[in-house]
Amino acid sequence: QCQLSGLWRNDQDSLMEISVLGDNGDFQGQYLTRVTLSGGCAQISPLRGAQQQPGEEGWPTFAFTVRWDKFSNATTAFVGQCFVDAGGKETLRTMWLLREAVGSLEEDWKATR
């Protein structure tokens, strides 16, 4: 069974730590991104999310948001699922949407990546 709590590293060498996982599936932690919109150095930002409680043999789905703290006016939402391979290695597969603030409704088309 997958356990979301702990330290995770992605393909871009960013780190995510889920430090608190509640009995109801809510969790929080921090995200250390190595990729920034401004091209700056790595920054730590808070994250909050929820895990769908799996059945006895299920692998949980989850969603979380990261508020890019102090260096960007963007927010990213992630959704995914945790898997365990035959060797016991846990892997998170996610998709994300990043929303940047824009100055007008006419610029809305370029605000989401």
A tleap script that builds the chain and sets N, CA, C and O, in Angstrom:
source leaprc.protein.ff14SB
mol = sequence {
  NGLN CYS GLN LEU SER GLY LEU TRP ARG ASN
  ASP GLN ASP SER LEU MET GLU ILE SER VAL
  LEU GLY ASP ASN GLY ASP PHE GLN GLY GLN
  TYR LEU THR ARG VAL THR LEU SER GLY GLY
  CYS ALA GLN ILE SER PRO LEU ARG GLY ALA
  GLN GLN GLN PRO GLY GLU GLU GLY TRP PRO
  THR PHE ALA PHE THR VAL ARG TRP ASP LYS
  PHE SER ASN ALA THR THR ALA PHE VAL GLY
  GLN CYS PHE VAL ASP ALA GLY GLY LYS GLU
  THR LEU ARG THR MET TRP LEU LEU ARG GLU
  ALA VAL GLY SER LEU GLU GLU ASP TRP LYS
  ALA THR CARG
}
set mol.1.N position { 0.829 -1.185 0.000 }
set mol.1.CA position { 0.000 0.000 0.000 }
set mol.1.C position { 0.873 1.248 0.000 }
set mol.1.O position { 1.897 1.292 0.682 }
set mol.2.N position { 0.481 2.241 -0.747 }
set mol.2.CA position { 1.222 3.500 -0.831 }
set mol.2.C position { 0.995 4.357 0.406 }
set mol.2.O position { -0.114 4.431 0.934 }
set mol.3.N position { 2.044 4.990 0.848 }
set mol.3.CA position { 1.990 5.966 1.939 }
set mol.3.C position { 2.463 7.304 1.383 }
set mol.3.O position { 3.619 7.435 0.981 }
set mol.4.N position { 1.579 8.297 1.359 }
set mol.4.CA position { 1.959 9.603 0.813 }
set mol.4.C position { 2.926 10.357 1.708 }
set mol.4.O position { 3.730 11.148 1.216 }
set mol.5.N position { 2.863 10.126 3.011 }
set mol.5.CA position { 3.744 10.887 3.899 }
set mol.5.C position { 5.200 10.515 3.621 }
set mol.5.O position { 5.525 9.354 3.372 }
set mol.6.N position { 6.061 11.519 3.670 }
set mol.6.CA position { 7.480 11.299 3.417 }
set mol.6.C position { 8.021 12.295 2.425 }
set mol.6.O position { 7.376 13.295 2.108 }
set mol.7.N position { 9.205 12.014 1.939 }
set mol.7.CA position { 9.921 12.886 1.013 }
set mol.7.C position { 9.882 12.285 -0.389 }
set mol.7.O position { 10.176 11.104 -0.573 }
set mol.8.N position { 9.514 13.109 -1.381 }
set mol.8.CA position { 9.406 12.676 -2.769 }
set mol.8.C position { 10.262 13.581 -3.644 }
set mol.8.O position { 10.389 14.772 -3.361 }
set mol.9.N position { 10.854 13.033 -4.706 }
set mol.9.CA position { 11.658 13.798 -5.667 }
set mol.9.C position { 11.061 13.558 -7.061 }
set mol.9.O position { 10.720 12.428 -7.408 }
set mol.10.N position { 10.937 14.638 -7.861 }
set mol.10.CA position { 10.394 14.460 -9.211 }
set mol.10.C position { 11.501 14.462 -10.263 }
set mol.10.O position { 12.682 14.565 -9.934 }
set mol.11.N position { 11.105 14.345 -11.535 }
set mol.11.CA position { 12.055 14.267 -12.641 }
set mol.11.C position { 12.867 15.553 -12.822 }
set mol.11.O position { 13.935 15.526 -13.433 }
set mol.12.N position { 12.371 16.674 -12.299 }
set mol.12.CA position { 13.069 17.957 -12.407 }
set mol.12.C position { 13.929 18.242 -11.176 }
set mol.12.O position { 14.467 19.339 -11.029 }
set mol.13.N position { 14.055 17.253 -10.298 }
set mol.13.CA position { 14.853 17.337 -9.075 }
set mol.13.C position { 14.239 18.245 -8.013 }
set mol.13.O position { 14.938 18.686 -7.100 }
set mol.14.N position { 12.934 18.532 -8.121 }
set mol.14.CA position { 12.231 19.249 -7.064 }
set mol.14.C position { 11.861 18.256 -5.975 }
set mol.14.O position { 11.739 17.058 -6.233 }
set mol.15.N position { 11.682 18.758 -4.752 }
set mol.15.CA position { 11.357 17.905 -3.611 }
set mol.15.C position { 10.007 18.288 -3.033 }
set mol.15.O position { 9.652 19.466 -2.984 }
set mol.16.N position { 9.255 17.281 -2.594 }
set mol.16.CA position { 7.997 17.489 -1.912 }
set mol.16.C position { 8.045 16.671 -0.632 }
set mol.16.O position { 8.384 15.488 -0.648 }
set mol.17.N position { 7.701 17.316 0.474 }
set mol.17.CA position { 7.628 16.592 1.742 }
set mol.17.C position { 6.216 16.698 2.285 }
set mol.17.O position { 5.708 17.794 2.520 }
set mol.18.N position { 5.589 15.550 2.481 }
set mol.18.CA position { 4.278 15.498 3.115 }
set mol.18.C position { 4.532 15.081 4.551 }
set mol.18.O position { 4.878 13.934 4.834 }
set mol.19.N position { 4.351 16.042 5.456 }
set mol.19.CA position { 4.740 15.812 6.843 }
set mol.19.C position { 3.580 15.401 7.733 }
set mol.19.O position { 3.788 14.731 8.745 }
set mol.20.N position { 2.374 15.784 7.379 }
set mol.20.CA position { 1.211 15.467 8.207 }
set mol.20.C position { 0.142 14.854 7.322 }
set mol.20.O position { -0.299 15.479 6.357 }
set mol.21.N position { -0.285 13.625 7.642 }
set mol.21.CA position { -1.361 12.957 6.913 }
set mol.21.C position { -2.427 12.592 7.931 }
set mol.21.O position { -2.219 11.707 8.761 }
set mol.22.N position { -3.576 13.276 7.872 }
set mol.22.CA position { -4.640 13.071 8.842 }
set mol.22.C position { -5.415 11.786 8.603 }
set mol.22.O position { -5.345 11.195 7.526 }
set mol.23.N position { -6.147 11.364 9.611 }
set mol.23.CA position { -6.980 10.163 9.515 }
set mol.23.C position { -8.047 10.290 8.435 }
set mol.23.O position { -8.486 9.283 7.879 }
set mol.24.N position { -8.470 11.524 8.129 }
set mol.24.CA position { -9.496 11.751 7.112 }
set mol.24.C position { -8.908 11.899 5.708 }
set mol.24.O position { -9.651 12.123 4.753 }
set mol.25.N position { -7.578 11.776 5.570 }
set mol.25.CA position { -6.931 11.878 4.264 }
set mol.25.C position { -6.342 13.235 3.956 }
set mol.25.O position { -5.596 13.368 2.986 }
set mol.26.N position { -6.653 14.262 4.757 }
set mol.26.CA position { -6.069 15.584 4.535 }
set mol.26.C position { -4.576 15.545 4.822 }
set mol.26.O position { -4.128 14.831 5.719 }
set mol.27.N position { -3.808 16.313 4.059 }
set mol.27.CA position { -2.375 16.375 4.320 }
set mol.27.C position { -1.827 17.766 4.052 }
set mol.27.O position { -2.460 18.589 3.390 }
set mol.28.N position { -0.647 18.008 4.576 }
set mol.28.CA position { 0.063 19.262 4.338 }
set mol.28.C position { 1.552 18.983 4.300 }
set mol.28.O position { 2.013 17.913 4.699 }
set mol.29.N position { 2.282 19.946 3.820 }
set mol.29.CA position { 3.725 19.777 3.728 }
set mol.29.C position { 4.341 20.968 3.044 }
set mol.29.O position { 3.842 22.089 3.141 }
set mol.30.N position { 5.438 20.713 2.347 }
set mol.30.CA position { 6.124 21.778 1.632 }
set mol.30.C position { 6.709 21.250 0.334 }
set mol.30.O position { 6.988 20.060 0.188 }
set mol.31.N position { 6.884 22.165 -0.598 }
set mol.31.CA position { 7.393 21.837 -1.930 }
set mol.31.C position { 8.607 22.715 -2.186 }
set mol.31.O position { 8.524 23.940 -2.089 }
set mol.32.N position { 9.713 22.105 -2.508 }
set mol.32.CA position { 10.939 22.827 -2.848 }
set mol.32.C position { 11.137 22.684 -4.345 }
set mol.32.O position { 11.611 21.652 -4.819 }
set mol.33.N position { 10.774 23.716 -5.086 }
set mol.33.CA position { 10.856 23.633 -6.538 }
set mol.33.C position { 12.241 24.046 -7.030 }
set mol.33.O position { 12.843 24.991 -6.520 }
set mol.34.N position { 12.720 23.330 -8.013 }
set mol.34.CA position { 13.962 23.696 -8.700 }
set mol.34.C position { 13.635 24.430 -9.991 }
set mol.34.O position { 14.535 24.937 -10.660 }
set mol.35.N position { 12.342 24.492 -10.353 }
set mol.35.CA position { 11.899 25.134 -11.584 }
set mol.35.C position { 11.044 26.329 -11.189 }
set mol.35.O position { 10.020 26.164 -10.526 }
set mol.36.N position { 11.449 27.528 -11.588 }
set mol.36.CA position { 10.668 28.722 -11.277 }
set mol.36.C position { 10.355 29.487 -12.546 }
set mol.36.O position { 11.113 29.444 -13.515 }
set mol.37.N position { 9.227 30.191 -12.534 }
set mol.37.CA position { 8.848 31.013 -13.690 }
set mol.37.C position { 9.848 32.128 -13.923 }
set mol.37.O position { 10.086 32.530 -15.062 }
set mol.38.N position { 10.432 32.627 -12.844 }
set mol.38.CA position { 11.363 33.752 -12.961 }
set mol.38.C position { 12.786 33.310 -13.250 }
set mol.38.O position { 13.650 34.146 -13.513 }
set mol.39.N position { 13.049 31.987 -13.206 }
set mol.39.CA position { 14.393 31.500 -13.436 }
set mol.39.C position { 15.294 31.647 -12.226 }
set mol.39.O position { 16.509 31.470 -12.326 }
set mol.40.N position { 14.702 31.970 -11.075 }
set mol.40.CA position { 15.480 32.166 -9.854 }
set mol.40.C position { 15.890 30.847 -9.222 }
set mol.40.O position { 15.692 29.776 -9.795 }
set mol.41.N position { 16.460 30.945 -8.040 }
set mol.41.CA position { 16.931 29.748 -7.331 }
set mol.41.C position { 15.764 29.025 -6.652 }
set mol.41.O position { 14.645 29.534 -6.603 }
set mol.42.N position { 16.044 27.846 -6.136 }
set mol.42.CA position { 15.027 27.007 -5.515 }
set mol.42.C position { 14.361 27.717 -4.343 }
set mol.42.O position { 15.007 28.448 -3.593 }
set mol.43.N position { 13.064 27.491 -4.200 }
set mol.43.CA position { 12.275 28.117 -3.142 }
set mol.43.C position { 11.343 27.088 -2.507 }
set mol.43.O position { 10.854 26.184 -3.183 }
set mol.44.N position { 11.099 27.231 -1.193 }
set mol.44.CA position { 10.169 26.356 -0.481 }
set mol.44.C position { 8.809 27.033 -0.415 }
set mol.44.O position { 8.720 28.218 -0.093 }
set mol.45.N position { 7.742 26.284 -0.719 }
set mol.45.CA position { 6.382 26.798 -0.668 }
set mol.45.C position { 5.474 25.783 0.019 }
set mol.45.O position { 5.714 24.579 -0.057 }
set mol.46.N position { 4.420 26.275 0.695 }
set mol.46.CA position { 3.508 25.366 1.401 }
set mol.46.C position { 2.583 24.630 0.442 }
set mol.46.O position { 2.232 25.142 -0.621 }
set mol.47.N position { 2.193 23.419 0.837 }
set mol.47.CA position { 1.202 22.656 0.071 }
set mol.47.C position { 0.149 22.106 1.020 }
set mol.47.O position { 0.414 21.860 2.197 }
set mol.48.N position { -1.055 21.918 0.481 }
set mol.48.CA position { -2.172 21.315 1.209 }
set mol.48.C position { -2.942 20.439 0.236 }
set mol.48.O position { -3.090 20.774 -0.939 }
set mol.49.N position { -3.432 19.308 0.742 }
set mol.49.CA position { -4.168 18.433 -0.139 }
set mol.49.C position { -5.010 17.419 0.583 }
set mol.49.O position { -5.165 17.457 1.804 }
set mol.50.N position { -5.557 16.502 -0.203 }
set mol.50.CA position { -6.399 15.443 0.328 }
set mol.50.C position { -6.163 14.172 -0.471 }
set mol.50.O position { -5.965 14.204 -1.685 }
set mol.51.N position { -6.190 13.061 0.238 }
set mol.51.CA position { -6.041 11.732 -0.369 }
set mol.51.C position { -7.378 11.012 -0.260 }
set mol.51.O position { -8.018 11.029 0.792 }
set mol.52.N position { -7.793 10.384 -1.346 }
set mol.52.CA position { -8.973 9.533 -1.302 }
set mol.52.C position { -8.573 8.267 -0.564 }
set mol.52.O position { -7.592 7.625 -0.939 }
set mol.53.N position { -9.293 7.902 0.454 }
set mol.53.CA position { -8.936 6.717 1.229 }
set mol.53.C position { -9.138 5.461 0.375 }
set mol.53.O position { -10.252 5.191 -0.075 }
set mol.54.N position { -8.071 4.698 0.153 }
set mol.54.CA position { -8.192 3.497 -0.675 }
set mol.54.C position { -8.829 2.342 0.091 }
set mol.54.O position { -8.890 2.352 1.320 }
set mol.55.N position { -9.299 1.352 -0.652 }
set mol.55.CA position { -9.777 0.123 -0.033 }
set mol.55.C position { -8.588 -0.698 0.432 }
set mol.55.O position { -7.451 -0.229 0.381 }
set mol.56.N position { -8.831 -1.886 0.873 }
set mol.56.CA position { -7.774 -2.765 1.390 }
set mol.56.C position { -6.607 -2.917 0.413 }
set mol.56.O position { -5.447 -2.886 0.824 }
set mol.57.N position { -6.909 -3.082 -0.878 }
set mol.57.CA position { -5.855 -3.335 -1.852 }
set mol.57.C position { -5.684 -2.193 -2.851 }
set mol.57.O position { -4.931 -2.318 -3.817 }
set mol.58.N position { -6.383 -1.078 -2.619 }
set mol.58.CA position { -6.334 0.017 -3.589 }
set mol.58.C position { -5.143 0.926 -3.419 }
set mol.58.O position { -4.520 0.963 -2.358 }
set mol.59.N position { -4.831 1.653 -4.459 }
set mol.59.CA position { -3.783 2.662 -4.429 }
set mol.59.C position { -4.462 4.018 -4.450 }
set mol.59.O position { -5.318 4.264 -5.299 }
set mol.60.N position { -4.099 4.900 -3.533 }
set mol.60.CA position { -4.863 6.134 -3.353 }
set mol.60.C position { -4.681 7.145 -4.485 }
set mol.60.O position { -3.605 7.285 -5.066 }
set mol.61.N position { -5.785 7.846 -4.771 }
set mol.61.CA position { -5.727 9.040 -5.597 }
set mol.61.C position { -5.627 10.227 -4.649 }
set mol.61.O position { -5.999 10.127 -3.480 }
set mol.62.N position { -5.128 11.343 -5.148 }
set mol.62.CA position { -4.925 12.501 -4.289 }
set mol.62.C position { -4.924 13.762 -5.130 }
set mol.62.O position { -4.812 13.714 -6.355 }
set mol.63.N position { -5.049 14.889 -4.452 }
set mol.63.CA position { -4.942 16.200 -5.081 }
set mol.63.C position { -4.314 17.148 -4.061 }
set mol.63.O position { -4.542 17.018 -2.858 }
set mol.64.N position { -3.521 18.104 -4.554 }
set mol.64.CA position { -2.982 19.120 -3.660 }
set mol.64.C position { -2.687 20.386 -4.435 }
set mol.64.O position { -2.539 20.370 -5.657 }
set mol.65.N position { -2.606 21.478 -3.702 }
set mol.65.CA position { -2.249 22.765 -4.292 }
set mol.65.C position { -0.970 23.271 -3.641 }
set mol.65.O position { -0.694 23.009 -2.471 }
set mol.66.N position { -0.205 24.000 -4.434 }
set mol.66.CA position { 0.999 24.651 -3.931 }
set mol.66.C position { 0.846 26.144 -4.179 }
set mol.66.O position { 0.619 26.577 -5.309 }
set mol.67.N position { 0.971 26.921 -3.118 }
set mol.67.CA position { 0.974 28.379 -3.219 }
set mol.67.C position { 2.437 28.796 -3.271 }
set mol.67.O position { 3.142 28.739 -2.263 }
set mol.68.N position { 2.891 29.216 -4.448 }
set mol.68.CA position { 4.299 29.572 -4.630 }
set mol.68.C position { 4.582 30.815 -3.817 }
set mol.68.O position { 4.300 31.934 -4.246 }
set mol.69.N position { 5.132 30.613 -2.659 }
set mol.69.CA position { 5.281 31.628 -1.631 }
set mol.69.C position { 6.462 32.554 -1.902 }
set mol.69.O position { 7.585 32.089 -2.098 }
set mol.70.N position { 6.214 33.848 -1.912 }
set mol.70.CA position { 7.234 34.899 -1.906 }
set mol.70.C position { 8.022 35.088 -3.196 }
set mol.70.O position { 8.866 35.981 -3.249 }
set mol.71.N position { 7.790 34.292 -4.241 }
set mol.71.CA position { 8.575 34.502 -5.452 }
set mol.71.C position { 7.748 34.447 -6.724 }
set mol.71.O position { 8.282 34.647 -7.815 }
set mol.72.N position { 6.442 34.178 -6.603 }
set mol.72.CA position { 5.607 34.082 -7.789 }
set mol.72.C position { 4.171 34.414 -7.418 }
set mol.72.O position { 3.770 34.239 -6.268 }
set mol.73.N position { 3.399 34.889 -8.380 }
set mol.73.CA position { 1.981 35.134 -8.150 }
set mol.73.C position { 1.144 34.014 -8.772 }
set mol.73.O position { 0.026 34.244 -9.233 }
set mol.74.N position { 1.699 32.806 -8.777 }
set mol.74.CA position { 1.025 31.654 -9.376 }
set mol.74.C position { 0.661 30.629 -8.306 }
set mol.74.O position { 1.236 30.607 -7.217 }
set mol.75.N position { -0.303 29.788 -8.642 }
set mol.75.CA position { -0.717 28.657 -7.814 }
set mol.75.C position { -0.788 27.447 -8.725 }
set mol.75.O position { -1.199 27.569 -9.879 }
set mol.76.N position { -0.395 26.281 -8.231 }
set mol.76.CA position { -0.453 25.063 -9.032 }
set mol.76.C position { -1.315 24.025 -8.327 }
set mol.76.O position { -1.213 23.831 -7.115 }
set mol.77.N position { -2.166 23.360 -9.105 }
set mol.77.CA position { -2.982 22.259 -8.599 }
set mol.77.C position { -2.473 20.964 -9.235 }
set mol.77.O position { -2.287 20.888 -10.449 }
set mol.78.N position { -2.254 19.962 -8.406 }
set mol.78.CA position { -1.789 18.650 -8.848 }
set mol.78.C position { -2.862 17.613 -8.539 }
set mol.78.O position { -3.514 17.696 -7.498 }
set mol.79.N position { -3.057 16.637 -9.424 }
set mol.79.CA position { -3.891 15.469 -9.146 }
set mol.79.C position { -3.098 14.245 -9.549 }
set mol.79.O position { -2.322 14.291 -10.503 }
set mol.80.N position { -3.285 13.151 -8.832 }
set mol.80.CA position { -2.516 11.967 -9.175 }
set mol.80.C position { -2.936 10.730 -8.424 }
set mol.80.O position { -3.955 10.695 -7.734 }
set mol.81.N position { -2.113 9.718 -8.584 }
set mol.81.CA position { -2.332 8.432 -7.924 }
set mol.81.C position { -0.982 7.857 -7.532 }
set mol.81.O position { 0.017 8.059 -8.222 }
set mol.82.N position { -0.964 7.144 -6.423 }
set mol.82.CA position { 0.239 6.489 -5.927 }
set mol.82.C position { 0.204 5.021 -6.350 }
set mol.82.O position { -0.829 4.363 -6.230 }
set mol.83.N position { 1.324 4.511 -6.841 }
set mol.83.CA position { 1.436 3.114 -7.272 }
set mol.83.C position { 2.615 2.447 -6.572 }
set mol.83.O position { 3.563 3.115 -6.159 }
set mol.84.N position { 2.546 1.138 -6.443 }
set mol.84.CA position { 3.650 0.348 -5.910 }
set mol.84.C position { 3.982 -0.727 -6.925 }
set mol.84.O position { 3.103 -1.484 -7.338 }
set mol.85.N position { 5.268 -0.805 -7.342 }
set mol.85.CA position { 5.639 -1.832 -8.324 }
set mol.85.C position { 5.916 -3.162 -7.628 }
set mol.85.O position { 5.827 -3.258 -6.404 }
set mol.86.N position { 6.249 -4.173 -8.402 }
set mol.86.CA position { 6.468 -5.527 -7.871 }
set mol.86.C position { 7.610 -5.566 -6.858 }
set mol.86.O position { 7.627 -6.430 -5.981 }
set mol.87.N position { 8.562 -4.642 -6.967 }
set mol.87.CA position { 9.687 -4.588 -6.036 }
set mol.87.C position { 9.410 -3.768 -4.782 }
set mol.87.O position { 10.278 -3.646 -3.917 }
set mol.88.N position { 8.195 -3.200 -4.675 }
set mol.88.CA position { 7.835 -2.420 -3.495 }
set mol.88.C position { 8.128 -0.938 -3.600 }
set mol.88.O position { 7.925 -0.205 -2.632 }
set mol.89.N position { 8.608 -0.469 -4.769 }
set mol.89.CA position { 8.912 0.958 -4.941 }
set mol.89.C position { 7.623 1.746 -5.156 }
set mol.89.O position { 6.803 1.404 -6.008 }
set mol.90.N position { 7.461 2.809 -4.363 }
set mol.90.CA position { 6.299 3.680 -4.492 }
set mol.90.C position { 6.582 4.773 -5.524 }
set mol.90.O position { 7.669 5.352 -5.544 }
set mol.91.N position { 5.596 5.050 -6.379 }
set mol.91.CA position { 5.722 6.078 -7.404 }
set mol.91.C position { 4.437 6.890 -7.435 }
set mol.91.O position { 3.339 6.335 -7.384 }
set mol.92.N position { 4.579 8.213 -7.518 }
set mol.92.CA position { 3.435 9.098 -7.696 }
set mol.92.C position { 3.371 9.506 -9.159 }
set mol.92.O position { 4.372 9.944 -9.726 }
set mol.93.N position { 2.207 9.366 -9.773 }
set mol.93.CA position { 1.974 9.855 -11.139 }
set mol.93.C position { 0.996 11.005 -11.027 }
set mol.93.O position { -0.106 10.840 -10.504 }
set mol.94.N position { 1.395 12.178 -11.520 }
set mol.94.CA position { 0.557 13.367 -11.386 }
set mol.94.C position { 0.434 14.129 -12.700 }
set mol.94.O position { 1.235 13.972 -13.621 }
set mol.95.N position { -0.598 14.955 -12.745 }
set mol.95.CA position { -0.788 15.975 -13.778 }
set mol.95.C position { -0.952 17.275 -13.016 }
set mol.95.O position { -1.410 17.265 -11.873 }
set mol.96.N position { -0.587 18.396 -13.625 }
set mol.96.CA position { -0.701 19.667 -12.928 }
set mol.96.C position { -1.196 20.762 -13.853 }
set mol.96.O position { -1.050 20.691 -15.073 }
set mol.97.N position { -1.789 21.782 -13.233 }
set mol.97.CA position { -2.169 23.022 -13.900 }
set mol.97.C position { -1.601 24.165 -13.074 }
set mol.97.O position { -1.780 24.202 -11.856 }
set mol.98.N position { -0.927 25.087 -13.720 }
set mol.98.CA position { -0.383 26.257 -13.054 }
set mol.98.C position { -1.169 27.467 -13.523 }
set mol.98.O position { -1.349 27.682 -14.722 }
set mol.99.N position { -1.635 28.256 -12.562 }
set mol.99.CA position { -2.387 29.478 -12.881 }
set mol.99.C position { -1.592 30.689 -12.417 }
set mol.99.O position { -1.272 30.828 -11.236 }
set mol.100.N position { -1.281 31.558 -13.365 }
set mol.100.CA position { -0.570 32.805 -13.117 }
set mol.100.C position { -1.576 33.946 -13.087 }
set mol.100.O position { -2.561 33.918 -13.825 }
set mol.101.N position { -1.346 34.936 -12.256 }
set mol.101.CA position { -2.208 36.114 -12.267 }
set mol.101.C position { -1.923 36.945 -13.521 }
set mol.101.O position { -0.770 37.111 -13.918 }
set mol.102.N position { -2.977 37.457 -14.132 }
set mol.102.CA position { -2.840 38.372 -15.271 }
set mol.102.C position { -3.605 39.649 -14.947 }
set mol.102.O position { -4.418 39.680 -14.023 }
set mol.103.N position { -3.338 40.694 -15.709 }
set mol.103.CA position { -3.891 42.001 -15.402 }
set mol.103.C position { -5.275 42.298 -15.917 }
set mol.103.O position { -5.868 43.305 -15.530 }
set mol.104.N position { -5.822 41.436 -16.798 }
set mol.104.CA position { -7.143 41.729 -17.352 }
set mol.104.C position { -7.795 40.451 -17.867 }
set mol.104.O position { -7.131 39.439 -18.088 }
set mol.105.N position { -9.085 40.522 -18.049 }
set mol.105.CA position { -9.849 39.398 -18.597 }
set mol.105.C position { -9.366 39.057 -20.013 }
set mol.105.O position { -9.392 37.893 -20.411 }
set mol.106.N position { -8.932 40.057 -20.763 }
set mol.106.CA position { -8.437 39.827 -22.128 }
set mol.106.C position { -7.160 38.986 -22.139 }
set mol.106.O position { -6.860 38.336 -23.140 }
set mol.107.N position { -6.415 38.994 -21.049 }
set mol.107.CA position { -5.187 38.207 -20.951 }
set mol.107.C position { -5.405 36.818 -20.360 }
set mol.107.O position { -4.453 36.054 -20.202 }
set mol.108.N position { -6.644 36.489 -20.036 }
set mol.108.CA position { -6.957 35.210 -19.399 }
set mol.108.C position { -6.452 34.012 -20.205 }
set mol.108.O position { -6.066 32.999 -19.622 }
set mol.109.N position { -6.449 34.111 -21.514 }
set mol.109.CA position { -6.041 32.999 -22.387 }
set mol.109.C position { -4.628 32.514 -22.101 }
set mol.109.O position { -4.321 31.350 -22.361 }
set mol.110.N position { -3.758 33.372 -21.574 }
set mol.110.CA position { -2.364 32.971 -21.374 }
set mol.110.C position { -2.021 32.685 -19.902 }
set mol.110.O position { -0.846 32.540 -19.565 }
set mol.111.N position { -3.024 32.603 -19.032 }
set mol.111.CA position { -2.783 32.515 -17.593 }
set mol.111.C position { -2.611 31.092 -17.073 }
set mol.111.O position { -2.064 30.907 -15.986 }
set mol.112.N position { -3.057 30.091 -17.808 }
set mol.112.CA position { -2.999 28.707 -17.320 }
set mol.112.C position { -2.092 27.876 -18.208 }
set mol.112.O position { -2.196 27.894 -19.434 }
set mol.113.N position { -1.191 27.141 -17.547 }
set mol.113.CA position { -0.266 26.252 -18.279 }
set mol.113.C position { -0.583 24.828 -17.929 }
set mol.113.O position { 0.068 23.910 -18.427 }
savepdb mol mol.pdb
quit
